[in-house]
Amino acid sequence: MNDTLRATFRGALLRPGEEGYDQARRVWNGAIDRRPALIARCAGADDVVTAVRYAREHDLLVSVRGGGHAVAGHAVCDDGLMIDLSLLKQVTVDPRARTATATAGLLWSEFDKATQPHGLATTGGIISHTGIGGLTLGGGLGHLMRKHGLTVDNLLAADVVTADGERLHVDAESEPDLFWGLRGGGGNFGVVTSFTYRLHPVGPMVLAGPIVWPFEQAADVLSALRDFAAEAPDELGISVAARMAPPMPILPSDQYGKPVLIVIPVWAGDMAAGQRAVEPLRTLGTPLAEAVRPMPYLAVQSMLDLGAPHGMHYYWKSHRLPKLADAVIEVIVAGVASQTSPFSQIAGWAMGGAACRVDPDATAVGAREGGFELNVTASWPAPAGPAERHRAWVREHWETMRPHSAGVYANFLSDESAEETQAAYGTRLARLTAVKDRYDPTNFFRLNANIPPSGGAR
Ligand SMILES: Cc1cc2nc3c(=O)[nH]c(=O)nc-3n(C[C@H](O)[C@H](O)[C@H](O)COP(=O)(O)OP(=O)(O)OC[C@H]3O[C@@H](n4cnc5c(N)ncnc54)[C@H](O)[C@@H]3O)c2cc1C
């Protein structure tokens, strides 16, 4: 590291062995164990410029860390420079204009805590410790998406440091191609230092909570849910998980560890109308337990955190399943019966509503079809034997669903391949490649769901 870098960089520069280095290189997925040659913990956008220029001058591999949640672990690299944005934690809310500008190190819990005092929110992740950065750039699915669209549909502007170390303000007028690419194309085009979002009146109370069925009813409930979700009002977010029962206080303790189906409706609107909208779900089959209640939106946003702790080992693969065919339901049921770890699950969302009414070409996000977005997720504690059997379980069930798939969500990719990139971006890949050619022709930003420039990957 040269003296000029030390002299100009305002944040912390960490090398192997220095205090804080091991903590800073750690990401959410405990299976990722990489050692950058240098970690640049940026204190502002100027530091991001300095770090990008330094990496370019020294031909260093670069990774970009927001919340550190990407299951593939792209936030951290071996031997290169990790540009760590996690100290950038400012958010300004304009309640009159209903907008928020947030710097790239914020987590969704921090963002929501800033907007909710104004009774406002935008679509964000369903685990509160996910970063706003990666989630936004990949698309952004969440409880509010059927009513308010994906996170990218609410992105109004971004400040970006390009691969040349230039700063750009990007919105629909000033850099329309880059703005299009940022809304779904991930970290391929530059480092976003701040995001401006449209906000909506939400909460502070919403109607939400789990409904839990014994697994014998899973196939019938899923097939009824498919029909229910297709007609459900936009205000009703619907997520679903097939898994071993966690120790939820609403369940009798003899159910813990047994397979169950959990549906979580989240109604952001008039409470009485919400109760009416949720009622058909309560009467599907015979639930073991349900706790759909008025609760603060902030509580909903952290309700599932315990199911996704930092440091466990993870491997995920997803599909957009427009029809949730009976054959897919059979795979879900067989998958949970054969899962290799009690922490694994097949989980996701009913799509639809505003998120699926956006013109598929309006943003770079892949599939806009309705139906279900399902993620086959393996989670296991580090010492639980060879990882390969957990990964094989994911691949097997993901492969069996593949004939029914309309694409994969770029933010849930665990593996790197041209085939997966094609599945994530579909017909938008050619335009994304053109944006890459213009803004990052040398593939400087390549640790991501990579869109290689037409000159080729490196
Ligand atoms: C437990 C869990 C729950 C999740 N829930 C949801 C959910 O509800 N909805 C949903 O849509 N997705 C969800 N995801 C997926 C999530 O969107 C991705 O993992 C996303 O990458 C997380 O963003 P991050 O900033 O925390 O990740 P990081 O690992 O820090 O970043 C991932 C990649 O994004 C890029 N990146 C991040 N920030 C920037 C930036 N500022 N500028 C340029 N590039 C950047 C980089 O390429 C980086 O390698 C979830 C993931 C996990 C692990």
The ligand as a MOL file (V3000), in Angstrom:
LIG
                    3D

  0  0  0     0  0            999 V3000
M  V30 BEGIN CTAB
M  V30 COUNTS 53 58 0 0 0
M  V30 BEGIN ATOM
M  V30 1 C -31.1170 -13.8900 4.6420 0
M  V30 2 C -31.3490 -13.2130 3.3340 0
M  V30 3 C -32.5780 -12.6650 3.0670 0
M  V30 4 C -32.8110 -12.0490 1.8440 0
M  V30 5 N -34.0340 -11.5120 1.6000 0
M  V30 6 C -34.2730 -10.9090 0.4300 0
M  V30 7 C -35.5050 -10.2830 0.1870 0
M  V30 8 O -36.3850 -10.2460 1.0180 0
M  V30 9 N -35.6870 -9.7220 -1.0230 0
M  V30 10 C -34.7310 -9.7170 -1.9690 0
M  V30 11 O -34.9590 -9.1840 -3.0350 0
M  V30 12 N -33.5410 -10.2950 -1.7570 0
M  V30 13 C -33.2870 -10.8780 -0.5800 0
M  V30 14 N -32.0730 -11.4480 -0.3550 0
M  V30 15 C -31.0610 -11.4230 -1.4060 0
M  V30 16 C -30.3470 -10.1060 -1.3350 0
M  V30 17 O -31.0340 -9.1950 -2.1360 0
M  V30 18 C -28.9020 -10.2410 -1.8480 0
M  V30 19 O -28.2200 -11.1450 -1.0400 0
M  V30 20 C -28.2080 -8.9070 -1.8830 0
M  V30 21 O -27.0200 -9.0370 -2.6130 0
M  V30 22 C -27.8840 -8.4040 -0.5180 0
M  V30 23 O -27.3340 -7.1270 -0.5810 0
M  V30 24 P -26.1270 -6.7390 0.3820 0
M  V30 25 O -25.7510 -5.3400 0.0800 0
M  V30 26 O -26.4540 -7.1000 1.7770 0
M  V30 27 O -25.0450 -7.7590 -0.1250 0
M  V30 28 P -23.4820 -7.7110 -0.4350 0
M  V30 29 O -23.0340 -9.1250 -0.2640 0
M  V30 30 O -22.7800 -6.6840 0.3450 0
M  V30 31 O -23.4370 -7.3120 -1.9330 0
M  V30 32 C -23.7430 -8.2380 -2.9420 0
M  V30 33 C -23.2070 -7.7140 -4.2450 0
M  V30 34 O -24.0180 -6.6130 -4.6310 0
M  V30 35 C -23.2120 -5.6150 -5.2180 0
M  V30 36 N -23.3360 -4.4050 -4.4080 0
M  V30 37 C -23.7800 -4.2700 -3.1480 0
M  V30 38 N -23.8470 -2.9810 -2.8160 0
M  V30 39 C -23.4050 -2.2950 -3.8900 0
M  V30 40 C -23.2570 -0.9270 -4.1930 0
M  V30 41 N -23.5670 0.0160 -3.3060 0
M  V30 42 N -22.7790 -0.5710 -5.4020 0
M  V30 43 C -22.4750 -1.5080 -6.3230 0
M  V30 44 N -22.6000 -2.8240 -6.0990 0
M  V30 45 C -23.0760 -3.2070 -4.9040 0
M  V30 46 C -21.8100 -6.1510 -5.2660 0
M  V30 47 O -21.6070 -6.7940 -6.4920 0
M  V30 48 C -21.8150 -7.1610 -4.1710 0
M  V30 49 O -20.8720 -8.1720 -4.3210 0
M  V30 50 C -31.7990 -12.0100 0.8710 0
M  V30 51 C -30.5620 -12.5710 1.1520 0
M  V30 52 C -30.3420 -13.1590 2.3510 0
M  V30 53 C -29.0170 -13.7740 2.6100 0
M  V30 END ATOM
M  V30 BEGIN BOND
M  V30 1 1 1 2
M  V30 2 1 2 3
M  V30 3 2 2 52
M  V30 4 2 3 4
M  V30 5 1 4 5
M  V30 6 1 4 50
M  V30 7 2 5 6
M  V30 8 1 6 7
M  V30 9 1 6 13
M  V30 10 2 7 8
M  V30 11 1 7 9
M  V30 12 1 9 10
M  V30 13 2 10 11
M  V30 14 1 10 12
M  V30 15 2 12 13
M  V30 16 1 13 14
M  V30 17 1 14 15
M  V30 18 1 14 50
M  V30 19 1 15 16
M  V30 20 1 16 17
M  V30 21 1 16 18
M  V30 22 1 18 19
M  V30 23 1 18 20
M  V30 24 1 20 21
M  V30 25 1 20 22
M  V30 26 1 22 23
M  V30 27 1 23 24
M  V30 28 2 24 25
M  V30 29 1 24 26
M  V30 30 1 24 27
M  V30 31 1 27 28
M  V30 32 2 28 29
M  V30 33 1 28 30
M  V30 34 1 28 31
M  V30 35 1 31 32
M  V30 36 1 32 33
M  V30 37 1 33 34
M  V30 38 1 33 48
M  V30 39 1 34 35
M  V30 40 1 35 36
M  V30 41 1 35 46
M  V30 42 1 36 37
M  V30 43 1 36 45
M  V30 44 2 37 38
M  V30 45 1 38 39
M  V30 46 1 39 40
M  V30 47 2 39 45
M  V30 48 1 40 41
M  V30 49 2 40 42
M  V30 50 1 42 43
M  V30 51 2 43 44
M  V30 52 1 44 45
M  V30 53 1 46 47
M  V30 54 1 46 48
M  V30 55 1 48 49
M  V30 56 2 50 51
M  V30 57 1 51 52
M  V30 58 1 52 53
M  V30 END BOND
M  V30 END CTAB
M  END
